[in-house]
């Protein structure tokens, strides 16, 4: 158990929680703020949205222990908030709710739009609300409600700063708009990782991930173009040779008593104009005779919190170790590895991560730990679902 102190809806709270408890479970199950609804539990639907230090976050993805000493507010803590009250009245007037499951998160997202983009038009409002899903209303009433509050505040004389007038790209590009970037000192609040592993080519596995780096795109491009820095953030990886368009190195993996070292090389193609890159490579493990090939591409896009990095990965593992790539848990290993990589990148970008003093020969990817964490997470969610059925 971990001792945690934070401010929840204006109340000082001290509680002991398991380290992997999400902020959503803490608020809903322990503190009984039941407006925090759990829908997808993957950071997609937005029903669990709350304010952390004044900024909207997906509480289902955020470990509660990472909120030590911070201020958290759900809709229960915004009873006297002027903008929330305007939005409540507008949602009623415009029929912007039906079952109400998504409404608390939708209101918090709408409040952020009203305050951050006070001259938002309908197109911008729809763009900003894309991360909050509703199965009932068809969105028309919700959009009209937010638009009426924006227009009412403008009519009342709310001043719009020039920096808040932000151009939106064509919707067909599916590119997020440019937003003010948090300062370097801002504490990392959440990392969104979405993975959907499927089998494509014979023997190959494909999955797509995305995560957020809390720095502007030009800085993230420099980070991802630094091969040594990228390797240092990937558990178990070490470069032995680096060229302009190729790298050589190895990755150490531990799976319980099994220790393996894959040695290989990769070609790298970087396109600064599109903020994208592609890596193709392969390697072999001499002890077991296992072989692996992989192709990965990434793209950097502006995000409200900084930059979103989208990954597309295809890999093939052959030989005795291939047995570990066939289960759902092993596929989840890839998702958790990306999450750890993203966390390390964020820490490096903000200067919070010092040099790793561990000898290179002792550094390795602890696959067993990641798989165990996956089992614990699955079992915890199963227990939660069973308890709700009682």
LINQUIPE-V83604 format. One line per field, one symbol per residue. ss: DSSP state (H for helix, E for strand, L for the rest). burial: b if it has 9 or more other ideal C-beta (glycine too) atoms within 8 Angstrom, else e. Layout:
BEGIN
ss=???
burial=???
END
This chain:
BEGIN
ss=LEEEEEEELLEEEEEEELLLLEHHHHHHHHLLLLLLLLLLLLLLLLLLEEEELLEEEELLLLEHHHHLLLEEELHHHHLLLHHHHHHHHHHHHLLLLLLLLLHHHHHHHHHHHHHHLLLLLHHHHHHHHHHLLLLLLLLHHHHHHHHHHHHHHHHLLLLLLHHHLLLLLLHHHLLLLLLLLLLLLLLLLLLLLLLLLEELLLLEEEEEEEEEELLLHHHHHHHHLLHHHHHHHLLLEEEEEELLLEEEEEEEEEELLEEEEEEEEEEEEEELLLLEEEEEEEEEELLLLEEEEEEEEEEEEEELLEEEEEEEEEEEEELHHHHHHLLHHHHHHHHHHHHHHHHHHHHHHLLLLLLLLLLHHHLLEEHHHHHHHHHHHHHHHHHHHHHHHL
burial=eeebebbbbeeebebebeebbbbbbbbbebbebeebbbbeeebebbbbbbbbeebebbbbbbbbbebeebbbbbbebbeeeebbbbbbebbbebebbeeeebbbbbbbbbbbbbeebbbbeeebbbbbbeebbbeebebebbbbbbbbbbebbbeeeeebeeebebeeeeeeeeeebebeeeeeebebbbbbbbbebeeeeeebbbbbbbbbbbbbbebbbebbeebebbbbbbbbbbbebeeeebbbbbbbbbbeeeebbbbbbbbbeeeeeebbbbbebbbbbeebbbbbebbbbbbbbbbebbbbbbbbbbbbbebebbebbeeebbbbbbbbbbbbbbbbbbbbbbeeeeeeeeeeeebbbebbebbebbbbbeebbeebeeeeee
END
